[in-house]
Amino acid sequence: MLSRVTHWITDGTEKDSRNQITLLVVMAIAMPLTFSIWRTMLDNFAIEKAAFTGIEIGTLQSLREIPGFLTFLFIFITLFIREQRFTILSLGIAGFGVALTGFFPSVMGLYATTVLMSVGFHYYETGQQSLQLQWISKDKAPQTLGKIMAAGSVASLGAYAIILLVHQVLHLEYKYIYLIGGSITLTIAIFAAFYFPTFKEDAQQNKQLILRKRYWLYYALTFMSGARRQIFVVFAGFMMVERFSFPIWAMTCLYLFNHLLNMFLAPYIGRMIHKHGERNSLGVEYVGLIIVFSAYGFVASLPVGTTLLFGLPLIGFAAAALFFMDHALFAMALAIKTYFQKIAVSADIAATAGVAFSINHIAAVGLPVILGLVWMQNNAAVFFIGAAMAIVSLGLSRLVPHNPAPGNELVWGAASASTLIKANE
């Protein structure tokens, strides 16, 4: 089975089931099995079992992002443990944290298990991104990354099937669903640790913090992506539960349809980035997000009403449609990864992945708490702030050159910045 998936992702160039691409696929499947369960049930679990309001959910999400802010330590940790092994270990820690979540149904308990899960999740994501950019060739990166994302979406469908089966059919408690999802991911991590050999690094990675002036546009795009994404991750789903009273089955279906859409769209998005380039692809994403966030704000300001469909308020379906569009557009953020891969020196990839994840989480640490306070006063204002962030991102995307490469990292109008910024800075 693994060989068939790898054969599809690599267009038949790899057949050995113990290769680098297969490991990337296994890990990309394992994480959604646990994280999708955690995220899908979080708002319902937090409101029903821990009596969360906008302030508590904002605080929890800020705490969740602290390990992400600290991912710059990734490069120092890999001085003592191989990058591949540490990435697999982080995957197992994430699964363990999710498995514990349901057994601590309180504000402080949920804070603690969330931080544990987050440590594993963020260091895994840092390692996974670094390994992807090292192991996948530049000419095939957009298509291959799109297919790996699609494989992750298939795994998310499995997670939603678990939720629907054990919660809606078997009527098991939250803690058993979290235990099942986390345990599956932990088991896969153990399998990956023993089944795959330790692969040799193609390029020796710098084992120190790296901040290069010529990567500043990548840093800026990453920062804005992290700030903007918090609004979707923290408040879009929370709005569905708090304002529109979506139960667990409705939230599961919402995420399930999202990943069905992503499963089919992600490979096409990868091909689109390859064909039209990072500059145009990011422009499409940000224009779409400006529209979606503005529409979110409009929907959030409307009265809920009493008209119901399947027991849900009719206006909630408009919000759900925006939720689908939002999720689909975020898949285009692959273009930020491939832009960096094209401008980076190979030895910088691991160190920069850790720094970039920290930059991505600078705003994410404090923003949810601040926006949680805004949420308590005006739901719509949170989404209009997101639209403003998307406008800033659109402006930054216009600096991405049509053919990024070392020495051609950005453009000021028609003039290439490569004449101003040297590749060896």
C-alpha positions as CSV (number, residue, x, y, z in Angstrom):
1,M,0.0,0.0,0.0
2,L,2.8,2.4,1.0
3,S,4.6,1.6,-2.3
4,R,1.5,2.4,-4.3
5,V,1.0,5.8,-2.6
6,T,4.7,6.6,-3.1
7,H,4.5,5.5,-6.8
8,W,1.6,7.9,-7.3
9,I,3.3,10.8,-5.5
10,T,6.6,10.4,-7.4
11,D,5.0,9.6,-10.8
12,G,6.6,6.1,-10.7
13,T,10.2,7.2,-10.1
14,E,10.3,5.5,-6.6
15,K,9.2,1.9,-5.9
16,D,11.1,1.0,-2.7
17,S,8.8,1.3,0.4
18,R,11.8,2.2,2.6
19,N,12.7,5.5,0.8
20,Q,12.6,9.1,1.9
21,I,9.3,10.0,0.1
22,T,7.5,7.1,1.7
23,L,8.7,8.3,5.2
24,L,7.4,11.8,4.4
25,V,4.0,10.3,3.4
26,V,3.8,8.1,6.5
27,M,4.4,11.1,8.7
28,A,2.0,13.3,6.7
29,I,-0.7,10.6,7.3
30,A,0.1,10.1,11.0
31,M,-0.2,13.7,12.1
32,P,-3.7,14.5,10.7
33,L,-5.0,11.3,12.4
34,T,-4.4,12.9,15.7
35,F,-4.4,16.6,15.1
36,S,-7.7,16.5,13.1
37,I,-9.4,14.8,16.0
38,W,-8.0,17.3,18.5
39,R,-9.0,20.3,16.4
40,T,-12.4,19.1,15.3
41,M,-13.6,18.4,18.9
42,L,-11.7,21.2,20.6
43,D,-14.4,23.9,20.5
44,N,-17.2,21.5,21.6
45,F,-15.0,19.9,24.3
46,A,-13.9,23.3,25.6
47,I,-17.4,24.8,25.8
48,E,-19.2,21.7,27.0
49,K,-16.6,20.3,29.5
50,A,-14.5,23.3,30.5
51,A,-17.0,26.2,30.1
52,F,-14.7,28.2,27.8
53,T,-15.5,31.7,26.6
54,G,-13.7,33.7,24.0
55,I,-11.1,34.7,26.6
56,E,-10.2,31.1,27.6
57,I,-10.1,29.9,24.0
58,G,-7.8,32.8,23.1
59,T,-5.6,32.1,26.0
60,L,-5.4,28.4,25.1
61,Q,-4.5,29.1,21.5
62,S,-1.8,31.6,22.7
63,L,-0.3,28.9,25.0
64,R,-0.5,26.4,22.1
65,E,1.6,28.7,20.0
66,I,4.4,29.2,22.5
67,P,6.2,25.9,21.5
68,G,5.9,27.2,17.9
69,F,7.6,30.4,18.8
70,L,10.4,28.3,20.4
71,T,11.1,26.2,17.3
72,F,14.3,28.2,16.6
73,L,15.7,25.7,19.2
74,F,15.2,23.0,16.6
75,I,18.6,23.4,15.1
76,F,20.3,23.2,18.5
77,I,18.4,20.0,19.4
78,T,19.6,18.4,16.2
79,L,23.2,18.8,17.4
80,F,22.4,15.8,19.7
81,I,19.8,13.8,17.7
82,R,19.5,13.4,14.0
83,E,16.9,15.6,12.3
84,Q,15.0,12.6,10.9
85,R,14.8,10.9,14.3
86,F,13.8,14.1,16.2
87,T,11.0,14.7,13.7
88,I,9.6,11.2,14.3
89,L,10.0,11.6,18.1
90,S,8.0,14.9,17.9
91,L,5.3,13.1,16.0
92,G,5.0,10.6,18.8
93,I,4.9,13.3,21.5
94,A,2.0,15.0,19.6
95,G,0.1,11.7,19.6
96,F,0.7,11.2,23.3
97,G,-0.5,14.7,24.2
98,V,-3.8,14.2,22.2
99,A,-4.3,10.8,23.8
100,L,-4.3,12.4,27.3
101,T,-6.5,15.4,26.4
102,G,-9.9,13.9,27.3
103,F,-8.8,12.8,30.7
104,F,-8.3,16.4,31.9
105,P,-11.7,18.2,31.2
106,S,-10.9,21.5,32.9
107,V,-9.4,24.8,32.0
108,M,-6.0,24.1,33.4
109,G,-6.1,20.4,32.3
110,L,-6.8,21.5,28.7
111,Y,-4.1,24.1,28.8
112,A,-1.5,21.5,30.0
113,T,-2.4,18.8,27.4
114,T,-2.6,21.3,24.7
115,V,1.0,22.6,25.4
116,L,2.3,19.0,25.4
117,M,0.5,18.2,22.1
118,S,1.8,21.5,20.7
119,V,5.5,20.8,21.6
120,G,5.3,17.6,19.4
121,F,3.2,19.2,16.7
122,H,5.4,22.3,16.1
123,Y,8.7,20.5,16.2
124,Y,7.3,17.8,13.9
125,E,6.1,20.5,11.5
126,T,9.5,22.2,11.5
127,G,11.3,18.9,10.9
128,Q,8.8,17.8,8.2
129,Q,9.2,21.0,6.3
130,S,13.0,20.9,6.5
131,L,13.1,17.3,5.3
132,Q,10.6,17.9,2.5
133,L,12.7,20.8,1.1
134,Q,15.9,18.7,1.4
135,W,14.6,15.5,0.0
136,I,12.3,16.7,-2.8
137,S,13.9,18.1,-6.0
138,K,13.1,21.8,-6.8
139,D,11.6,21.0,-10.2
140,K,9.0,18.5,-8.6
141,A,8.5,20.2,-5.3
142,P,5.1,22.0,-5.9
143,Q,3.5,18.8,-7.4
144,T,5.0,16.4,-4.8
145,L,4.1,18.7,-1.9
146,G,0.5,19.0,-3.2
147,K,0.2,15.2,-3.4
148,I,1.6,14.8,0.1
149,M,-0.9,17.3,1.3
150,A,-3.7,15.3,-0.4
151,A,-2.5,12.1,1.4
152,G,-2.7,14.0,4.7
153,S,-6.3,15.0,3.8
154,V,-7.2,11.3,3.2
155,A,-5.9,10.6,6.7
156,S,-8.0,13.4,8.1
157,L,-11.0,11.7,6.5
158,G,-10.1,8.6,8.6
159,A,-10.0,10.8,11.7
160,Y,-13.5,12.1,11.0
161,A,-14.7,8.6,10.4
162,I,-13.4,7.7,13.9
163,I,-15.2,10.7,15.4
164,L,-18.5,9.9,13.7
165,L,-18.3,6.2,14.5
166,V,-17.4,6.3,18.2
167,H,-19.3,9.5,19.1
168,Q,-22.4,9.4,17.0
169,V,-22.9,5.6,16.7
170,L,-21.1,4.1,19.7
171,H,-21.8,7.2,21.9
172,L,-18.4,7.0,23.5
173,E,-17.1,9.9,25.6
174,Y,-14.6,12.6,24.3
175,K,-11.7,11.0,26.3
176,Y,-12.0,7.7,24.4
177,I,-12.0,9.4,21.0
178,Y,-8.9,11.5,21.9
179,L,-7.3,8.3,23.2
180,I,-7.9,6.4,20.0
181,G,-6.6,9.2,17.7
182,G,-3.5,9.9,19.8
183,S,-2.7,6.2,20.2
184,I,-2.8,5.6,16.4
185,T,-0.4,8.4,15.7
186,L,1.9,7.3,18.5
187,T,1.9,3.7,17.1
188,I,2.8,5.0,13.6
189,A,5.6,7.1,15.0
190,I,7.1,4.0,16.7
191,F,6.7,2.0,13.4
192,A,8.4,4.8,11.4
193,A,11.3,4.9,13.9
194,F,12.1,1.2,13.5
195,Y,11.0,0.5,9.9
196,F,12.9,3.3,8.1
197,P,16.7,3.6,8.0
198,T,18.4,6.9,8.9
199,F,18.9,8.6,5.6
200,K,22.1,10.4,4.8
201,E,22.0,14.2,4.5
202,D,22.5,15.3,0.9
203,A,23.9,18.6,2.1
204,Q,25.5,19.2,5.5
205,Q,23.1,21.5,7.4
206,N,24.3,24.6,9.3
207,K,24.0,23.9,13.0
208,Q,23.5,27.6,14.1
209,L,20.8,30.2,14.0
210,I,20.6,31.9,10.6
211,L,19.0,35.2,9.7
212,R,20.0,36.4,6.3
213,K,19.0,39.8,4.9
214,R,18.3,38.2,1.5
215,Y,15.6,36.0,3.0
216,W,13.6,38.9,4.6
217,L,10.7,38.6,2.2
218,Y,10.3,35.0,3.1
219,Y,10.3,35.9,6.7
220,A,7.7,38.6,6.2
221,L,5.4,36.4,4.2
222,T,5.8,33.7,6.9
223,F,5.1,36.2,9.7
224,M,1.9,37.5,8.1
225,S,0.8,33.9,7.3
226,G,1.1,33.0,11.0
227,A,-0.8,36.1,12.2
228,R,-3.6,35.7,9.6
229,R,-4.0,31.9,10.1
230,Q,-4.8,32.4,13.8
231,I,-8.1,34.0,12.9
232,F,-9.1,30.9,11.0
233,V,-7.7,28.4,13.4
234,V,-9.0,30.1,16.6
235,F,-12.1,32.0,15.7
236,A,-13.7,30.5,12.6
237,G,-14.5,27.2,14.2
238,F,-15.3,28.8,17.5
239,M,-17.9,31.0,15.8
240,M,-19.6,27.9,14.4
241,V,-20.0,26.4,17.9
242,E,-20.6,29.5,20.0
243,R,-22.7,31.7,17.7
244,F,-24.4,29.1,15.4
245,S,-24.5,26.2,17.9
246,F,-22.9,23.6,15.6
247,P,-22.8,20.2,17.5
248,I,-19.9,17.8,17.2
249,W,-21.4,15.9,14.2
250,A,-21.8,19.2,12.3
251,M,-18.3,20.3,13.1
252,T,-17.0,16.9,12.0
253,C,-18.8,17.1,8.7
254,L,-17.5,20.6,8.2
255,Y,-13.9,19.5,8.6
256,L,-14.6,16.3,6.6
257,F,-15.9,18.2,3.6
258,N,-13.0,20.6,3.9
259,H,-10.5,17.7,3.6
260,L,-12.4,16.0,0.8
261,L,-12.1,19.3,-1.1
262,N,-8.4,19.6,-0.2
263,M,-7.8,16.0,-1.2
264,F,-8.8,16.8,-4.8
265,L,-7.6,20.4,-4.9
266,A,-4.1,20.1,-3.4
267,P,-2.5,18.2,-6.3
268,Y,-4.0,20.7,-8.7
269,I,-2.8,23.6,-6.6
270,G,0.7,22.1,-6.7
271,R,0.6,21.9,-10.5
272,M,-0.8,25.5,-10.6
273,I,2.1,26.8,-8.6
274,H,4.5,24.9,-10.8
275,K,2.9,26.3,-14.0
276,H,2.1,29.9,-13.0
277,G,4.8,30.5,-10.3
278,E,4.8,31.6,-6.7
279,R,4.1,35.3,-7.3
280,N,0.8,34.7,-9.2
281,S,-0.3,31.9,-6.9
282,L,0.2,33.9,-3.7
283,G,-1.7,36.8,-5.3
284,V,-4.7,34.6,-6.0
285,E,-4.6,33.3,-2.4
286,Y,-4.5,36.8,-0.8
287,V,-7.2,38.3,-3.0
288,G,-9.4,35.4,-2.1
289,L,-8.7,35.7,1.6
290,I,-9.5,39.4,1.6
291,I,-12.9,38.5,0.1
292,V,-13.5,35.6,2.5
293,F,-12.5,37.5,5.7
294,S,-14.6,40.5,4.8
295,A,-17.6,38.1,4.2
296,Y,-16.9,36.4,7.5
297,G,-17.2,39.8,9.2
298,F,-20.5,40.5,7.4
299,V,-22.0,37.1,8.4
300,A,-20.8,37.5,12.0
301,S,-22.6,40.8,12.3
302,L,-26.0,39.4,11.1
303,P,-28.6,38.1,13.5
304,V,-28.7,34.4,13.9
305,G,-32.4,34.1,13.3
306,T,-34.7,31.2,14.0
307,T,-34.9,29.6,10.5
308,L,-33.4,26.1,10.9
309,L,-32.1,23.4,8.4
310,F,-31.1,20.1,9.8
311,G,-31.5,21.7,13.2
312,L,-28.9,24.4,12.4
313,P,-29.5,28.1,11.8
314,L,-29.7,29.0,8.1
315,I,-27.1,31.8,8.4
316,G,-24.6,29.2,9.7
317,F,-24.5,27.5,6.3
318,A,-23.3,30.8,4.8
319,A,-20.5,30.8,7.4
320,A,-19.8,27.1,6.5
321,A,-19.4,28.0,2.8
322,L,-16.8,30.6,3.8
323,F,-15.1,28.1,6.0
324,F,-14.7,25.8,2.9
325,M,-13.3,28.6,0.8
326,D,-11.0,29.7,3.6
327,H,-9.5,26.2,4.0
328,A,-9.0,25.7,0.3
329,L,-7.2,29.0,-0.1
330,F,-4.7,28.2,2.7
331,A,-3.5,25.2,0.7
332,M,-2.0,27.7,-1.7
333,A,0.5,28.7,1.1
334,L,2.6,25.9,-0.4
335,A,4.0,28.7,-2.6
336,I,5.8,30.2,0.3
337,K,7.7,26.9,0.9
338,T,8.6,26.5,-2.8
339,Y,9.6,30.2,-3.0
340,F,12.1,29.7,-0.1
341,Q,13.4,26.4,-1.6
342,K,14.2,28.3,-4.8
343,I,16.1,31.1,-3.2
344,A,17.8,29.2,-0.4
345,V,21.3,27.7,-0.1
346,S,20.8,24.0,0.6
347,A,22.8,24.1,3.8
348,D,20.5,26.8,5.2
349,I,17.2,24.8,5.0
350,A,17.1,23.1,8.4
351,A,18.3,26.2,10.4
352,T,15.9,28.5,8.5
353,A,13.0,26.2,8.9
354,G,13.3,26.5,12.7
355,V,13.7,30.3,12.6
356,A,10.8,30.7,10.1
357,F,8.5,28.7,12.4
358,S,9.4,31.0,15.3
359,I,8.8,34.0,13.1
360,N,5.5,32.5,12.1
361,H,4.5,32.3,15.7
362,I,5.6,35.7,17.0
363,A,2.1,37.1,16.4
364,A,0.5,33.8,17.2
365,V,1.6,33.9,20.8
366,G,-0.1,37.2,21.7
367,L,-2.7,37.7,19.0
368,P,-5.3,35.1,20.1
369,V,-5.5,36.7,23.6
370,I,-5.9,40.2,22.2
371,L,-8.4,39.1,19.6
372,G,-10.2,37.1,22.3
373,L,-10.9,40.4,24.0
374,V,-12.0,42.0,20.8
375,W,-14.2,38.9,20.2
376,M,-16.1,39.6,23.4
377,Q,-17.0,43.1,22.2
378,N,-17.4,42.6,18.4
379,N,-17.2,39.2,16.6
380,A,-17.1,40.9,13.2
381,A,-14.1,43.1,14.0
382,V,-11.9,40.0,14.4
383,F,-12.5,39.0,10.8
384,F,-12.1,42.5,9.4
385,I,-8.7,42.6,11.1
386,G,-8.0,39.3,9.2
387,A,-8.9,41.0,5.9
388,A,-6.5,43.9,6.7
389,M,-3.7,41.3,7.2
390,A,-4.5,39.7,3.9
391,I,-4.1,43.1,2.2
392,V,-0.7,43.5,3.7
393,S,0.2,40.0,2.5
394,L,-1.0,40.8,-1.0
395,G,1.4,43.8,-1.1
396,L,4.3,41.7,0.0
397,S,3.5,39.0,-2.6
398,R,4.0,41.6,-5.3
399,L,7.7,41.7,-4.4
400,V,8.2,38.0,-5.2
401,P,9.9,37.7,-8.6
402,H,8.5,35.5,-11.4
403,N,11.7,33.4,-11.4
404,P,13.0,33.3,-7.8
405,A,16.6,32.1,-7.4
406,P,19.6,32.8,-5.2
407,G,20.5,36.4,-6.1
408,N,17.0,37.1,-7.4
409,E,15.0,36.9,-4.1
410,L,12.7,39.9,-4.7
411,V,11.8,42.7,-7.1
412,W,11.1,46.4,-6.5
413,G,8.7,47.2,-9.3
414,A,10.4,46.1,-12.5
415,A,13.9,46.1,-11.1
416,S,15.4,43.0,-9.6
417,A,16.6,43.3,-6.0
418,S,19.5,41.0,-6.9
419,T,21.4,44.1,-7.9
420,L,21.0,45.4,-4.3
421,I,21.2,42.2,-2.2
422,K,24.0,39.7,-2.8
423,A,23.5,36.0,-2.4
424,N,26.4,35.6,0.0
425,E,25.1,38.0,2.6
